[in-house]
Amino acid sequence: MPISTTSTRRIRAGLVAAALTVATALAPSAALANGAAVSTVSTASAAAVLTSPSWVGQYETQIGNDPATVYYPAAQTPLPVALLLQGANVPRESYSEFAKIVAGFGFAVAVPNHQRAVGPISGLFPEQSQTNAAVTWAAAENTRAGSPVAGRLDANRLVLLGHSFGGAAGLFAIGNTCTVPFCFGPVYQRPAALRAAVFYGASTTTPGGGAVPIANAGVPVALVQGGLDGNNLPAAALATYNALGAAPKALVTVTGANHFGLTDTQTPPGAVPDATPQTLTQQESIDAAAKWSGLFLRASLGDTLAAAYVYGFGDASDPKVTVISQR
């Protein structure tokens, strides 16, 4: 599904208005602009920092043994790499709109199809080792002749996105533990390049056992949760948020979204359906999930204006979400 001009304009308009409101109070500030910190932010440039550009390119590549699509913005260097860990049996094509919008906030978003067996079942099941493969890929891709992003990637700044099963894999990767079925060990070592993560519809809860604690010190984590998610209940997301060991962290609940609020369509082929329908349109839920994901990641990498939005006025400015956070 091509990126919606209307949705991009809505995101741009809201963020520009917010940036204009706080530009005077925040300047001088450190903002992640073109990959470098800037010491002074004018009213006009403050608006630009928080705005998702309308043009995003894409190309096909391979990360380890996995076919992958990479989405990247125009004219921004260096680009942190955002690895998206898919939901169980959700094909990578299902995340195209979400990935394009997040890429527009200044990331090279890589979305692989990771095929493997979990017990007797073979399908698309992410695992923790993909984080290490992404760092290796980024370093090689940055020097590969013919790559559309050659010379533009920052392999030392990896961030994670994830959905459902993939979000759980990402959480345990951040916790630096080898956890079945996301890792079959015997050990796992998270890459030093891992800087932040946002996961949608994900938790570490176990039947009757509460949420498994995640030692995320040094890696800010946000959980984006559909308020109507019938597959990963809001209570599971809250328990997982409380079990995160360190701030910064956030729980962003998208009112009216279900388990597939970030995919191009409801119930992608092969995925387990969510019996609870959305009250938001698909585009509205994608916009909300992508905006908060992109801004949390930017905030975690040093963007002061994005941090002001995520931890300050964004909750009150966005009627589609409720936010709790620690910074």
N, C-alpha and C positions, 0 to 999 in steps of 0.2 A: 504494500500500500504506500503510495508516495506521500511524502511529508505534507501535512495540511498547511497551506498558507494561512488559513483562518486561525488555526491553533497556534502557529508561530506568532502571528500578530497579537493574539490574546496574551500569550506568555510575555511577549515583548512589552506590550502596553502596561501590564500589571507591574512588571519589574522596573520599567522605566519610571513609572509613577512613584514606586517605592524608593528607588535610588534618588530621584529628585528630592524626595522628602527628607532624606537623611544625608545628602551629599555634603551640605555645609557642616553638619555636626561631626561627620566622620573624617573630613579632610583636615590635615594630611593623614593618609592611611596607607597601609600596604595592601595592594590588590594584585591578584594573579592576572596580569594583562600581558598577553603574548609570551607567556612562560616566564616572565620576570617580575620582580616586585617593583612597584613605582611608589614614590614617596608622597606625591601630591595628586589628588583626584579632584578635578573640576566637576561642576554639575553635569556637563555634557559627557565627560569621560566616565563618570560614575554610572550614568545610564547605560553606556556601552558595555561596561564591565559585567553587568547583570543581565545582558540581553543575549538570547540565543540567536545566532545568525541564521538566515533563511536558507543558505546553501550548504549542503553536506554531500560529499562524494562517497562512493563505496567501491570496493573491489574484492575479489576472491583470492584467498591464500590458503596456506596450510600451517597449522600450529601443532607441532609434533606430528602425530598421524591423523589429525583431525582437519577436515575441510572447514574453512571459516570465512565469514564475511567481516570485513573491516569498514567501519564508517568513520569519516574524518572531516573536519571543517576546513574551509579555505583559509589560507594566509595566517596561520598561527603556528609558531614554533617556540620552544619544543612542546610536544604533546605528551602528557601523561597517558599511559596505556590503561584502559578500562576493560578488564576481562569479564564478560557476561557468562555466568554459569547457568545453563538452561534448566527449566523444570523437567521432571521425569517425562520422557517421551514427547517433549514439546520441541518441534523442529526449530532450528535457528531462524528460519524465515518469519516465524511468528512474532519476532521481536523487532522487526524492521523499523516501525514508526517510533517506538520507544528509544531504540538505539540511535536513530537519527537525531532526535531531540537532545538526548544526553550528549552526543558528539558535538552538537552545536554549542554547548557550553565550554568547549575547549578540550575534548578528549578524543583519542583514537579508540573507538569502542570495537573490540574484537568479540565476535559471537561464533564460537565453534559448535559443530555437531560432534559430541563425544559418544561414540558407540562402544558399548562393552556389555559384559554379562554380569548380572548380580544374582548369584545362585543359579537357578535354572532359567532365569529370564534374561533375554538379550534385548537391549534397547538403547535409548539415549539417556544415559545416567552419568552426570558429572562426578568428578572425584577430585580430591584435594591436590593431587600431583599436577593438575592443570595450571595451578598458580606458578609453579616452577617452570613449566614448559612455556608459559607466556613470557616470562622474563628472558629466557633463552631466545625465543622467537623475536622479541622486540630488539634485542641487541643485534641479531643477524639481519633483521628486516631493515634496520636503520642504515645499513651499508649495502643492501642488495641493489645491484644495478637494475633499473626498471621499476622499482617499487614506487608507488605513488606517494609514499610517506618517507622515502629515503632522506636521511638527514633531518627529519622532523620529529622523531620519536625520542622520548626520554625513558630509556629502559630502567633507570633508577627510580622511577616513580610509577608503581603499579597500584591500581585501585581495583576493587572488585564490585561487580553487580551480580545479583543472583535472584532466582525465582524458585520458591518452593524447595524441592529436593536440592537444586543447585545452591540456593541460599543456605541450607543446612550444611552442605559441603563446605561452603565458604566460611561459615561460622566456626566449624571445627578446624579448618585450615588456620584461621586467625588464632584459635586457641592452641595451636601447635601440638595437637595430639592426633595420633593415628586412630581414627574412629570408624569402625565398620558400620555401614557399607560404603562409606565415602573414602576409605583408605584401608588397604589390606597389608600395609606395613612391610617389615616390622616397626619402622619408625617413620616419622614425617618431620620435616624441617621447613617452616614457612620462610619464604624468601625475604631477605633484608629489604628488598625494594617495596614490599607491601606497605602502603601508607594509610589506606582508608577503605571503607566498604559500605555499600547500601544493599539491603536484601528485601525483596518483596514477598509477602506471604510465606515467611520462613520462621522456623522456631527450632529449639533444641529440646522440646518437651518429649517425655517418654510416657507411655500409658501408666497412669497412677504414680509416676515418679517425679513429677515436677519438671522444671527445666534444668538441663545440664549447664553448670556454670562455664563461662568462656573467659579465659584470661586474655583480654584484648588490650592490655596496656601497650601504648604506643601506636595503636591502630583504632582510630575513631570508627564507630559503627552506628549506622542508622537502620532501623527496621521500618519499612513502609508497609502498612497493613490495610487491607480492605475492611471497612467496617461491617460489610455483609459477607465476608469470606466464610464459606461453609466448610472448606477443606482444611484451612489453618485458622482456627478460631481466634478472634481478638484476644481472648484470655491467654492463649498460648504465646502470642506475640508479646503481651505485657509481661508474662512470666520470664520470657527470654530476655527482654529488655532489663528487667530487674536482676537477672543472672549475669549480665555483662559486668565484668569485674572493674572496669575503669571508664571514666569519662575522658573525652567527650563521647556522648551517645545521645541518640534521639529515637523516639517512637512517633511516627507520623501516621495517623489513621485517616485514610481517605474515605469520607462518608459517602455511602452509596456505591462503593466498589466491592467486587467480590474477588475470588481467587485469581481470576484471569483479567484483572483490571489493567494490566500492562501489556497484554498481548494484542496483536492486530485484530483478532476476532475472539469471541467467546468459544471456549473448549476447542483448542487446536486439535487436529487429527492425531489420535493416539493418546491424548491426555485424559485423565480421570475428570469427568465433568464436576462442576460446582452446581449443586441443586438450587442454590439461592441466586436468583437473578439480580443483576445490577439495577439501581435506580438512576445512576449516571449513564450517559452515553459512553460508548467505548472510547471515543476521542477525548471526552472530558476526563475519564479516569487515566488514560495514557498521559495526557498533558500534566495532570497533577503528579502522577508517579515520576515522570521524567523530570519535571521542574525541580521537585524536592530532592531527587537523586542527584541531579547535576549540581545544584547549589550546595548540598551537604558535602559533596566531594570537593568542590571548589573551596568551601570554607575550611575543610580539613587540610587543604594544601596551602592555606595562607591568605585567601581572599577575604579581606575585612568586610567588604560590603555583603558578600554572600553570608558570612558569619552573622552579621547584624540581622539579616533576613531570617536565617534558620533559627537562631537562638533568641531573636528579639521580636520584631514586628511582623514576621511572616505569618504566624499563626492567626493573628487578628486581621491580617490583610487578605487571607485566603479562606473564603467561606466553605470550601470543599474539604478542609482538613482540620484536625485537632492535633496538637503537638505537645508532647512532654519531652524534656531534655535535661541533660546535665552537661556543663561545659567546664 
